[in-house]
Amino acid sequence: MDNEPSQEVIDFCAQLLRLNKAMDELFEKGNIQLFGEINAAVKELHAIQSTSHDPVFEAIAEECKVIYVNSDMIVRLLRTTENGVIDKGIEKGLNKFLHNIDDAVVNIAGALGLV
């Protein structure tokens, strides 16, 4: 980014950091309660991006879509569990969706010059 970022971009980056931090802790500790934090951060990212007219968001739109779609898939997958029990099949799916989100977060951070 060549110019000073807009407040929307700054807020988006804060939520991106929040998402990354929650995912990092989820991968490290396996605390499934963090799915709520991940979902909240993704909702905030979407709210910021979808209402902004900042051209920066056009450049990262596809990566944002990856985050949103995979987050939705996580929610759907978790709803299929019986009593919140995560078996091997669900765990495999969750890991795939989480890694897709993680890749998109890294790509967005790179596009925004954060890494």
N, C-alpha and C positions, 0 to 999 in steps of 0.2 A: 504494500500500500504506500503510495507516494505522498498522499496528503494526510492531514490529521483525520483520524477516524471519527465518524459520527457517533453520537451517544447510543444509537441503536446498535452499531457495530461493537461498541464497548460492552453494552449489555449482553449482546449475543456471545461475545468472547467469555464473559463472566459465566454464562450458563454452560458454555462449552467446557470450561474449566470444571464447573460443578459436575457435569456429566462424566468427564474424564476421571475425576477424583473418585466418584462413586463406583465407576466401573473398575478402576484400579483396586479399590478395596474389595469389591466383589470377587475379582479374580484372585486376590491374595487370601482372603479369609472365607469366601464362600457364603457370606451372610446374605441369605435370600431377601431379607428385609430391605436391602439396598435397591431392589427392583422398584420400590415405591419412589425412592429418590431419583433413580434413573428416569422413570416415567415423568416425574414432575419437571426435571430439567429438560427433557425432550419437549414437553408441552410448552415450556417457556421459550425454547429455541424456535419452535414453530410459530408461536404467537408473535415473536419479534420479527422473524423473517417474513411471515405472510402479510404483515401490515406495513412493512417498510418499503420505501421507494428508493432506498440507497442502491446504487448499481453494484455494489460489492456483493449483494445477495444474489444477483443474477449469475455472477461468476461461480458461486458455490452451490447453486440450486440443485444440481444433480447429486452432490454429496449429501446435502440436507435431506433430499428425498430418500437416500439410502438409510439415513438415521431414522426417519419417520416410519418407513415401511418395516424395517427390522424391529423397531420398537413395538409397532402394532402387532407384529408376529409373535414377539415375546409375550405380550399380554394375552393374545389368543391361546398360545401354547400353555401358559400358566393356568388359564381357565379350564383346560382339559384335564388337569390333575385331579386325582381323587384325594380329598382332604389335604391338599397341598403337598402330597408326596411326589417327589421328583425322581422318576425312575431313569434308567440308563438312556432310553430313547429320548425322553424329554430333555435330559441333560445334554445330550449330543446336539439337539436342535437349539437349545438355549446358547450353548457355546458357539455354534455357527452364527447365530444372529448377533450375539455380543461381539464376536470378532469382526463381523461386517460393520457394525457401528464403530468399533474401535478404529478400523481402517479409515472410515469416513471422517472421523474426528481428526485423525492425523493428517489426512489430505486437506481438510478445511484449515487446520492450523497452519499448514504449509502455505496454502493459498493466501492466507491472511498475514503471512510473514511472522508467525508466532514461533515457528521452529526453524 
